Amino acid sequence: MNEEQLKTKTRHIALETIKLVESMPRGKSADAIGRQLVRSATSVGANYRAACRSRSRTEFLARLGVVEEEVDESIYWLELIVDAGLVPHARVKAVITECEEILRIIVSSIKTVRDKKPLGTNAKNPKSQIQNPK
């Protein structure tokens, strides 16, 4: 999945979550959980977009870490509204599945970036005429 596809997917999750929360019954608990869910679900896409504009690897990893936390929190709230009987599982199943997919992608991306050697560390340009001393 490329950057634009992931931006679209995170935006879709935010929109579906907003629709879901708007359809929930009104009450103190539902309102509180709904606010938390909307906050975390919309934060996923916003922070992913910020990560895409990062100026350094460190900043990129920090932003992806926030995305990981927010998508995991979104899954928690989605599961909670089902467990509390506010919404049937069938209504949120697709959103949970998409959140879990994004979570896997983000965790994998974090691992990939962390495992990469920093630039300049034994980096060799095969076209360079300069030989590294041994």
Backbone torsions as a table, in degrees:
resi	resn	phi	psi	omega
1	MET	NA	129.9	-178.8
2	ASN	-89.8	176.9	-175.4
3	GLU	-58.5	-46.0	-178.4
4	GLU	-66.0	-38.7	178.0
5	GLN	-64.4	-39.9	179.4
6	LEU	-70.0	-36.3	174.8
7	LYS	-60.8	-43.4	179.5
8	THR	-64.3	-43.0	-178.9
9	LYS	-64.9	-41.0	-179.6
10	THR	-68.7	-35.2	176.9
11	ARG	-67.7	-40.6	178.3
12	HIS	-60.3	-43.3	178.7
13	ILE	-61.6	-42.4	178.9
14	ALA	-61.5	-45.9	-179.3
15	LEU	-65.3	-43.0	178.6
16	GLU	-64.5	-36.5	178.7
17	THR	-67.5	-42.0	177.3
18	ILE	-59.5	-45.9	178.3
19	LYS	-61.3	-42.2	179.9
20	LEU	-61.0	-49.0	-178.2
21	VAL	-64.4	-37.9	178.2
22	GLU	-64.6	-26.0	-179.0
23	SER	-88.7	-7.8	-178.2
24	MET	-71.6	152.0	176.2
25	PRO	-65.2	149.4	180.0
26	ARG	-83.3	142.6	178.5
27	GLY	172.0	165.6	-177.5
28	LYS	-58.2	-49.4	-177.9
29	SER	-67.0	-46.7	-179.1
30	ALA	-61.7	-40.2	179.4
31	ASP	-65.4	-43.6	-179.3
32	ALA	-65.1	-47.1	179.8
33	ILE	-66.2	-40.1	178.6
34	GLY	-59.6	-43.5	177.9
35	ARG	-61.9	-43.4	179.7
36	GLN	-63.3	-43.3	-179.5
37	LEU	-64.2	-46.8	179.2
38	VAL	-62.0	-42.2	179.7
39	ARG	-59.8	-48.6	-176.8
40	SER	-72.0	-40.4	-177.5
41	ALA	-67.7	-37.6	178.2
42	THR	-75.4	-25.5	178.2
43	SER	-69.0	-28.3	-180.0
44	VAL	-56.6	-55.3	-178.5
45	GLY	-66.7	-40.9	-179.4
46	ALA	-62.0	-43.2	-179.7
47	ASN	-74.6	-30.5	175.2
48	TYR	-65.7	-42.8	177.7
49	ARG	-61.3	-40.1	177.6
50	ALA	-64.4	-38.8	178.3
51	ALA	-61.9	-38.8	-179.5
52	CYS	-64.8	-20.0	179.5
53	ARG	-103.5	12.9	-177.8
54	SER	-60.2	148.8	-179.1
55	ARG	-97.4	-8.5	-179.5
56	SER	-151.5	164.3	177.2
57	ARG	-63.0	-39.5	179.8
58	THR	-62.4	-45.3	178.7
59	GLU	-64.8	-40.4	179.1
60	PHE	-60.2	-47.4	179.0
61	LEU	-63.3	-39.1	179.4
62	ALA	-63.5	-44.5	179.6
63	ARG	-65.8	-42.2	177.6
64	LEU	-63.1	-34.1	176.2
65	GLY	-62.3	-38.4	177.0
66	VAL	-67.3	-41.5	177.9
67	VAL	-59.4	-44.9	179.2
68	GLU	-57.9	-46.8	-179.8
69	GLU	-63.0	-43.9	-176.3
70	GLU	-69.1	-39.4	179.0
71	VAL	-69.8	-37.0	176.8
72	ASP	-65.4	-40.5	177.2
73	GLU	-64.0	-38.7	178.3
74	SER	-60.9	-42.4	177.5
75	ILE	-60.7	-42.3	178.5
76	TYR	-57.6	-50.1	-178.2
77	TRP	-65.0	-37.9	177.6
78	LEU	-62.2	-44.8	177.8
79	GLU	-63.6	-37.7	-178.7
80	LEU	-66.2	-40.8	179.9
81	ILE	-67.1	-28.9	174.9
82	VAL	-71.6	-48.8	-179.0
83	ASP	-61.6	-31.1	179.5
84	ALA	-82.1	-3.5	178.7
85	GLY	76.4	18.4	-179.1
86	LEU	-79.6	-30.1	-178.4
87	VAL	-145.4	139.7	176.9
88	PRO	-69.1	148.1	-178.6
89	HIS	-55.3	-38.3	-179.1
90	ALA	-58.3	-30.8	-178.2
91	ARG	-72.2	-28.1	-176.3
92	VAL	-110.1	-5.9	-174.9
93	LYS	-54.4	-46.8	-177.7
94	ALA	-64.8	-38.6	-179.8
95	VAL	-68.8	-41.9	177.5
96	ILE	-61.5	-43.9	179.3
97	THR	-60.0	-43.7	178.4
98	GLU	-65.7	-39.7	177.3
99	CYS	-62.8	-42.9	178.8
100	GLU	-63.6	-37.2	177.4
101	GLU	-64.7	-45.0	178.0
102	ILE	-62.5	-41.0	178.6
103	LEU	-58.8	-45.5	178.6
104	ARG	-61.7	-42.0	-179.6
105	ILE	-64.0	-44.9	-178.0
106	ILE	-66.5	-44.5	178.7
107	VAL	-61.2	-42.3	178.2
108	SER	-64.0	-40.9	179.2
109	SER	-64.2	-42.8	178.4
110	ILE	-60.5	-46.4	179.8
111	LYS	-61.6	-43.3	-179.9
112	THR	-61.9	-45.6	-179.0
113	VAL	-66.7	-40.7	179.1
114	ARG	-64.9	-34.5	-177.2
115	ASP	-78.3	-16.4	-180.0
116	LYS	-70.4	142.6	175.1
117	LYS	-70.8	143.5	176.0
118	PRO	-62.9	148.5	177.7
119	LEU	-59.9	139.6	178.4
120	GLY	90.7	-8.7	178.9
121	THR	-91.5	101.8	-178.3
122	ASN	52.0	29.8	176.8
123	ALA	-74.5	130.8	-179.2
124	LYS	-121.9	130.1	174.0
125	ASN	-97.0	113.9	-176.2
126	PRO	-62.7	-17.1	179.8
127	LYS	-91.9	-4.4	-178.2
128	SER	-72.5	142.3	177.4
129	GLN	-88.2	-10.6	-178.3
130	ILE	-84.0	128.9	179.3
131	GLN	-95.5	137.5	176.8
132	ASN	-74.6	132.5	176.8
133	PRO	-66.8	147.0	-178.1
134	LYS	-104.8	NA	NA
